[in-house]
């Protein structure tokens, strides 16, 4: 994620079988804050989030809050 701007729009996949959804991503100190464009039911700490730019994976991690 080091080559990305500190704030950008992307798609984020939150569940294994869910389609990626539009989101705003803010990078700070090795962490990503993800703000979804709309509601998403069932997001919980401990789940994975994967950030995409089209088919390209930009990064991912575990949801903490």
ABEGO torsion letter per residue (X at the ends): XAABBABBBBBBBABAABBBBBBBBBBBGGBBBBBBABBBBGBBBGBBBBBBBEABBAEBEBBAX
